[in-house]
Amino acid sequence: MSLARLERTKLWPVTANEVLLSWQRFLRDPIHRLWDTSTSCGVLMCCPDPDELRRMLSLIAAQLPTKDARMFRQHLARLDELW
């Protein structure tokens, strides 16, 4: 399944971009370690669930061609160092 088809059938258009931006924004927020389900609105671009973001990023990476997936995962690994 291609990334475009994944977005069309199981997610929504431009999911990959929105999820990656949300993950980057979440990690760069100095209080990201204080995330709590009871105080979070759960909106992707505001107060996303980090476990849900990682699940979606893994799903997206699995749909990329091998070389692109490798580069994507390396980028995620660099971001994960901020966690």
N, CA, C and O atoms as a GROMACS GRO file, in nm:
protein
  332
    1MET      N    1   0.085  -0.117   0.000
    1MET     CA    2   0.000   0.000   0.000
    1MET      C    3   0.090   0.124   0.000
    1MET      O    4   0.187   0.131   0.075
    2SER      N    5   0.057   0.220  -0.083
    2SER     CA    6   0.135   0.342  -0.088
    2SER      C    7   0.092   0.437   0.023
    2SER      O    8  -0.014   0.420   0.083
    3LEU      N    9   0.176   0.534   0.050
    3LEU     CA   10   0.143   0.633   0.151
    3LEU      C   11   0.017   0.710   0.113
    3LEU      O   12  -0.068   0.736   0.199
    4ALA      N   13   0.004   0.746  -0.014
    4ALA     CA   14  -0.116   0.818  -0.059
    4ALA      C   15  -0.241   0.733  -0.037
    4ALA      O   16  -0.344   0.784   0.007
    5ARG      N   17  -0.232   0.604  -0.068
    5ARG     CA   18  -0.348   0.516  -0.048
    5ARG      C   19  -0.379   0.499   0.100
    5ARG      O   20  -0.496   0.497   0.139
    6LEU      N   21  -0.276   0.487   0.182
    6LEU     CA   22  -0.295   0.477   0.326
    6LEU      C   23  -0.371   0.600   0.377
    6LEU      O   24  -0.466   0.587   0.454
    7GLU      N   25  -0.328   0.718   0.333
    7GLU     CA   26  -0.396   0.841   0.376
    7GLU      C   27  -0.540   0.844   0.327
    7GLU      O   28  -0.630   0.888   0.399
    8ARG      N   29  -0.564   0.799   0.206
    8ARG     CA   30  -0.700   0.800   0.149
    8ARG      C   31  -0.792   0.700   0.218
    8ARG      O   32  -0.910   0.728   0.238
    9THR      N   33  -0.739   0.584   0.253
    9THR     CA   34  -0.826   0.476   0.300
    9THR      C   35  -0.832   0.460   0.453
    9THR      O   36  -0.936   0.420   0.506
   10LYS      N   37  -0.723   0.490   0.522
   10LYS     CA   38  -0.721   0.463   0.666
   10LYS      C   39  -0.696   0.586   0.752
   10LYS      O   40  -0.724   0.583   0.872
   11LEU      N   41  -0.646   0.691   0.694
   11LEU     CA   42  -0.615   0.810   0.771
   11LEU      C   43  -0.692   0.928   0.712
   11LEU      O   44  -0.814   0.924   0.704
   12TRP      N   45  -0.623   1.031   0.670
   12TRP     CA   46  -0.684   1.144   0.600
   12TRP      C   47  -0.575   1.209   0.516
   12TRP      O   48  -0.457   1.190   0.543
   13PRO      N   49  -0.613   1.286   0.414
   13PRO     CA   50  -0.512   1.350   0.330
   13PRO      C   51  -0.415   1.433   0.413
   13PRO      O   52  -0.454   1.497   0.510
   14VAL      N   53  -0.292   1.432   0.374
   14VAL     CA   54  -0.176   1.500   0.435
   14VAL      C   55  -0.148   1.458   0.578
   14VAL      O   56  -0.086   1.533   0.654
   15THR      N   57  -0.193   1.341   0.617
   15THR     CA   58  -0.168   1.291   0.752
   15THR      C   59  -0.020   1.289   0.784
   15THR      O   60   0.022   1.335   0.891
   16ALA      N   61   0.060   1.237   0.694
   16ALA     CA   62   0.203   1.222   0.722
   16ALA      C   63   0.265   1.356   0.760
   16ALA      O   64   0.338   1.364   0.859
   17ASN      N   65   0.237   1.458   0.685
   17ASN     CA   66   0.292   1.590   0.713
   17ASN      C   67   0.240   1.643   0.846
   17ASN      O   68   0.319   1.693   0.927
   18GLU      N   69   0.110   1.634   0.870
   18GLU     CA   70   0.052   1.686   0.994
   18GLU      C   71   0.104   1.613   1.117
   18GLU      O   72   0.133   1.675   1.219
   19VAL      N   73   0.115   1.481   1.107
   19VAL     CA   74   0.162   1.403   1.222
   19VAL      C   75   0.309   1.435   1.252
   19VAL      O   76   0.346   1.452   1.368
   20LEU      N   77   0.391   1.443   1.148
   20LEU     CA   78   0.533   1.475   1.168
   20LEU      C   79   0.548   1.615   1.228
   20LEU      O   80   0.627   1.633   1.320
   21LEU      N   81   0.476   1.712   1.176
   21LEU     CA   82   0.482   1.848   1.232
   21LEU      C   83   0.434   1.850   1.377
   21LEU      O   84   0.493   1.918   1.461
   22SER      N   85   0.329   1.778   1.405
   22SER     CA   86   0.277   1.772   1.541
   22SER      C   87   0.379   1.710   1.636
   22SER      O   88   0.398   1.759   1.747
   23TRP      N   89   0.445   1.602   1.592
   23TRP     CA   90   0.547   1.536   1.675
   23TRP      C   91   0.664   1.631   1.700
   23TRP      O   92   0.712   1.641   1.813
   24GLN      N   93   0.709   1.701   1.596
   24GLN     CA   94   0.819   1.796   1.612
   24GLN      C   95   0.780   1.908   1.709
   24GLN      O   96   0.858   1.944   1.797
   25ARG      N   97   0.660   1.961   1.693
   25ARG     CA   98   0.613   2.069   1.780
   25ARG      C   99   0.602   2.019   1.924
   25ARG      O  100   0.642   2.088   2.018
   26PHE      N  101   0.548   1.899   1.940
   26PHE     CA  102   0.534   1.840   2.074
   26PHE      C  103   0.669   1.826   2.142
   26PHE      O  104   0.684   1.864   2.258
   27LEU      N  105   0.768   1.773   2.071
   27LEU     CA  106   0.900   1.750   2.130
   27LEU      C  107   0.974   1.879   2.161
   27LEU      O  108   1.052   1.885   2.255
   28ARG      N  109   0.949   1.982   2.082
   28ARG     CA  110   1.020   2.108   2.103
   28ARG      C  111   0.956   2.194   2.212
   28ARG      O  112   1.016   2.291   2.258
   29ASP      N  113   0.836   2.158   2.252
   29ASP     CA  114   0.769   2.231   2.360
   29ASP      C  115   0.838   2.194   2.491
   29ASP      O  116   0.844   2.076   2.525
   30PRO      N  117   0.889   2.291   2.566
   30PRO     CA  118   0.962   2.259   2.689
   30PRO      C  119   0.881   2.181   2.792
   30PRO      O  120   0.940   2.114   2.877
   31ILE      N  121   0.751   2.189   2.788
   31ILE     CA  122   0.671   2.117   2.889
   31ILE      C  123   0.613   1.986   2.836
   31ILE      O  124   0.520   1.931   2.894
   32HIS      N  125   0.669   1.936   2.724
   32HIS     CA  126   0.613   1.814   2.665
   32HIS      C  127   0.618   1.695   2.760
   32HIS      O  128   0.537   1.603   2.749
   33ARG      N  129   0.710   1.695   2.851
   33ARG     CA  130   0.720   1.583   2.945
   33ARG      C  131   0.608   1.583   3.047
   33ARG      O  132   0.589   1.484   3.119
   34LEU      N  133   0.533   1.691   3.055
   34LEU     CA  134   0.424   1.700   3.150
   34LEU      C  135   0.290   1.660   3.088
   34LEU      O  136   0.186   1.676   3.151
   35TRP      N  137   0.292   1.608   2.965
   35TRP     CA  138   0.168   1.571   2.896
   35TRP      C  139   0.088   1.474   2.980
   35TRP      O  140   0.141   1.378   3.036
   36ASP      N  141  -0.041   1.500   2.989
   36ASP     CA  142  -0.129   1.418   3.071
   36ASP      C  143  -0.264   1.405   3.000
   36ASP      O  144  -0.320   1.504   2.953
   37THR      N  145  -0.316   1.284   2.993
   37THR     CA  146  -0.444   1.262   2.924
   37THR      C  147  -0.558   1.340   2.988
   37THR      O  148  -0.651   1.380   2.919
   38SER      N  149  -0.552   1.362   3.117
   38SER     CA  150  -0.662   1.432   3.184
   38SER      C  151  -0.666   1.581   3.153
   38SER      O  152  -0.771   1.644   3.167
   39THR      N  153  -0.554   1.639   3.110
   39THR     CA  154  -0.552   1.782   3.080
   39THR      C  155  -0.535   1.811   2.932
   39THR      O  156  -0.535   1.927   2.891
   40SER      N  157  -0.522   1.709   2.853
   40SER     CA  158  -0.501   1.725   2.710
   40SER      C  159  -0.634   1.728   2.635
   40SER      O  160  -0.726   1.653   2.667
   41CYS      N  161  -0.642   1.816   2.534
   41CYS     CA  162  -0.763   1.818   2.452
   41CYS      C  163  -0.760   1.708   2.346
   41CYS      O  164  -0.864   1.672   2.292
   42GLY      N  165  -0.640   1.654   2.318
   42GLY     CA  166  -0.627   1.546   2.222
   42GLY      C  167  -0.624   1.587   2.077
   42GLY      O  168  -0.611   1.502   1.989
   43VAL      N  169  -0.637   1.716   2.050
   43VAL     CA  170  -0.634   1.766   1.912
   43VAL      C  171  -0.491   1.755   1.860
   43VAL      O  172  -0.396   1.797   1.926
   44LEU      N  173  -0.477   1.699   1.741
   44LEU     CA  174  -0.346   1.670   1.683
   44LEU      C  175  -0.252   1.790   1.684
   44LEU      O  176  -0.136   1.777   1.723
   45MET      N  177  -0.299   1.905   1.641
   45MET     CA  178  -0.211   2.020   1.629
   45MET      C  179  -0.204   2.103   1.757
   45MET      O  180  -0.140   2.209   1.759
   46CYS      N  181  -0.268   2.057   1.864
   46CYS     CA  182  -0.267   2.131   1.990
   46CYS      C  183  -0.205   2.047   2.102
   46CYS      O  184  -0.096   2.078   2.151
   47CYS      N  185  -0.274   1.943   2.141
   47CYS     CA  186  -0.234   1.858   2.255
   47CYS      C  187  -0.240   1.711   2.215
   47CYS      O  188  -0.323   1.637   2.266
   48PRO      N  189  -0.152   1.668   2.123
   48PRO     CA  190  -0.161   1.530   2.075
   48PRO      C  191  -0.117   1.428   2.178
   48PRO      O  192  -0.037   1.457   2.267
   49ASP      N  193  -0.170   1.308   2.165
   49ASP     CA  194  -0.128   1.196   2.247
   49ASP      C  195   0.003   1.143   2.186
   49ASP      O  196   0.002   1.096   2.073
   50PRO      N  197   0.115   1.150   2.260
   50PRO     CA  198   0.243   1.108   2.202
   50PRO      C  199   0.245   0.961   2.160
   50PRO      O  200   0.310   0.927   2.061
   51ASP      N  201   0.176   0.875   2.232
   51ASP     CA  202   0.172   0.734   2.192
   51ASP      C  203   0.099   0.718   2.059
   51ASP      O  204   0.140   0.638   1.975
   52GLU      N  205  -0.008   0.792   2.040
   52GLU     CA  206  -0.082   0.788   1.914
   52GLU      C  207   0.002   0.844   1.800
   52GLU      O  208   0.002   0.789   1.690
   53LEU      N  209   0.074   0.952   1.825
   53LEU     CA  210   0.162   1.007   1.722
   53LEU      C  211   0.266   0.905   1.679
   53LEU      O  212   0.289   0.886   1.560
   54ARG      N  213   0.330   0.841   1.776
   54ARG     CA  214   0.434   0.743   1.742
   54ARG      C  215   0.375   0.624   1.667
   54ARG      O  216   0.437   0.572   1.574
   55ARG      N  217   0.254   0.582   1.706
   55ARG     CA  218   0.190   0.472   1.634
   55ARG      C  219   0.165   0.512   1.489
   55ARG      O  220   0.189   0.433   1.398
   56MET      N  221   0.117   0.633   1.468
   56MET     CA  222   0.089   0.680   1.333
   56MET      C  223   0.218   0.697   1.253
   56MET      O  224   0.222   0.664   1.135
   57LEU      N  225   0.322   0.747   1.316
   57LEU     CA  226   0.450   0.763   1.246
   57LEU      C  227   0.508   0.629   1.206
   57LEU      O  228   0.565   0.616   1.097
   58SER      N  229   0.494   0.529   1.290
   58SER     CA  230   0.540   0.394   1.256
   58SER      C  231   0.460   0.336   1.140
   58SER      O  232   0.516   0.273   1.051
   59LEU      N  233   0.329   0.358   1.142
   59LEU     CA  234   0.242   0.314   1.034
   59LEU      C  235   0.282   0.380   0.903
   59LEU      O  236   0.287   0.316   0.798
   60ILE      N  237   0.308   0.509   0.909
   60ILE     CA  238   0.349   0.585   0.790
   60ILE      C  239   0.483   0.533   0.738
   60ILE      O  240   0.499   0.511   0.618
   61ALA      N  241   0.579   0.515   0.827
   61ALA     CA  242   0.711   0.467   0.785
   61ALA      C  243   0.702   0.331   0.717
   61ALA      O  244   0.776   0.303   0.623
   62ALA      N  245   0.612   0.248   0.764
   62ALA     CA  246   0.595   0.114   0.706
   62ALA      C  247   0.543   0.118   0.562
   62ALA      O  248   0.558   0.021   0.489
   63GLN      N  249   0.484   0.229   0.522
   63GLN     CA  250   0.427   0.240   0.388
   63GLN      C  251   0.524   0.303   0.288
   63GLN      O  252   0.497   0.302   0.168
   64LEU      N  253   0.633   0.357   0.336
   64LEU     CA  254   0.730   0.422   0.247
   64LEU      C  255   0.819   0.318   0.179
   64LEU      O  256   0.841   0.209   0.232
   65PRO      N  257   0.870   0.353   0.061
   65PRO     CA  258   0.971   0.267  -0.002
   65PRO      C  259   1.091   0.252   0.092
   65PRO      O  260   1.115   0.339   0.176
   66THR      N  261   1.163   0.145   0.079
   66THR     CA  262   1.271   0.110   0.172
   66THR      C  263   1.367   0.224   0.200
   66THR      O  264   1.393   0.256   0.316
   67LYS      N  265   1.419   0.287   0.097
   67LYS     CA  266   1.517   0.395   0.115
   67LYS      C  267   1.453   0.513   0.188
   67LYS      O  268   1.512   0.569   0.280
   68ASP      N  269   1.332   0.551   0.147
   68ASP     CA  270   1.263   0.663   0.211
   68ASP      C  271   1.228   0.630   0.356
   68ASP      O  272   1.238   0.715   0.444
   69ALA      N  273   1.187   0.506   0.381
   69ALA     CA  274   1.153   0.464   0.517
   69ALA      C  275   1.276   0.472   0.607
   69ALA      O  276   1.267   0.515   0.722
   70ARG      N  277   1.390   0.431   0.554
   70ARG     CA  278   1.515   0.437   0.631
   70ARG      C  279   1.546   0.583   0.669
   70ARG      O  280   1.579   0.611   0.784
   71MET      N  281   1.535   0.673   0.573
   71MET     CA  282   1.563   0.814   0.599
   71MET      C  283   1.461   0.873   0.697
   71MET      O  284   1.497   0.950   0.785
   72PHE      N  285   1.336   0.836   0.680
   72PHE     CA  286   1.229   0.883   0.768
   72PHE      C  287   1.254   0.836   0.912
   72PHE      O  288   1.242   0.914   1.006
   73ARG      N  289   1.289   0.709   0.927
   73ARG     CA  290   1.316   0.654   1.061
   73ARG      C  291   1.440   0.719   1.124
   73ARG      O  292   1.444   0.738   1.246
   74GLN      N  293   1.540   0.751   1.043
   74GLN     CA  294   1.658   0.819   1.096
   74GLN      C  295   1.620   0.958   1.146
   74GLN      O  296   1.668   1.003   1.251
   75HIS      N  297   1.534   1.026   1.070
   75HIS     CA  298   1.487   1.158   1.113
   75HIS      C  299   1.409   1.145   1.244
   75HIS      O  300   1.428   1.225   1.336
   76LEU      N  301   1.323   1.044   1.253
   76LEU     CA  302   1.248   1.022   1.377
   76LEU      C  303   1.341   0.992   1.494
   76LEU      O  304   1.317   1.037   1.606
   77ALA      N  305   1.446   0.916   1.469
   77ALA     CA  306   1.541   0.882   1.575
   77ALA      C  307   1.610   1.009   1.628
   77ALA      O  308   1.632   1.021   1.748
   78ARG      N  309   1.643   1.102   1.538
   78ARG     CA  310   1.702   1.229   1.583
   78ARG      C  311   1.603   1.307   1.667
   78ARG      O  312   1.639   1.367   1.768
   79LEU      N  313   1.478   1.308   1.624
   79LEU     CA  314   1.374   1.376   1.702
   79LEU      C  315   1.352   1.309   1.837
   79LEU      O  316   1.332   1.377   1.938
   80ASP      N  317   1.357   1.177   1.838
   80ASP     CA  318   1.335   1.103   1.961
   80ASP      C  319   1.440   1.133   2.067
   80ASP      O  320   1.415   1.116   2.187
   81GLU      N  321   1.557   1.179   2.023
   81GLU     CA  322   1.661   1.216   2.120
   81GLU      C  323   1.616   1.335   2.205
   81GLU      O  324   1.669   1.357   2.314
   82LEU      N  325   1.518   1.411   2.155
   82LEU     CA  326   1.465   1.524   2.230
   82LEU      C  327   1.371   1.478   2.341
   82LEU      O  328   1.344   1.553   2.435
   83TRP      N  329   1.321   1.356   2.330
   83TRP     CA  330   1.225   1.305   2.428
   83TRP      C  331   1.293   1.291   2.562
   83TRP      O  332   1.230   1.249   2.659
   0.00000   0.00000   0.00000
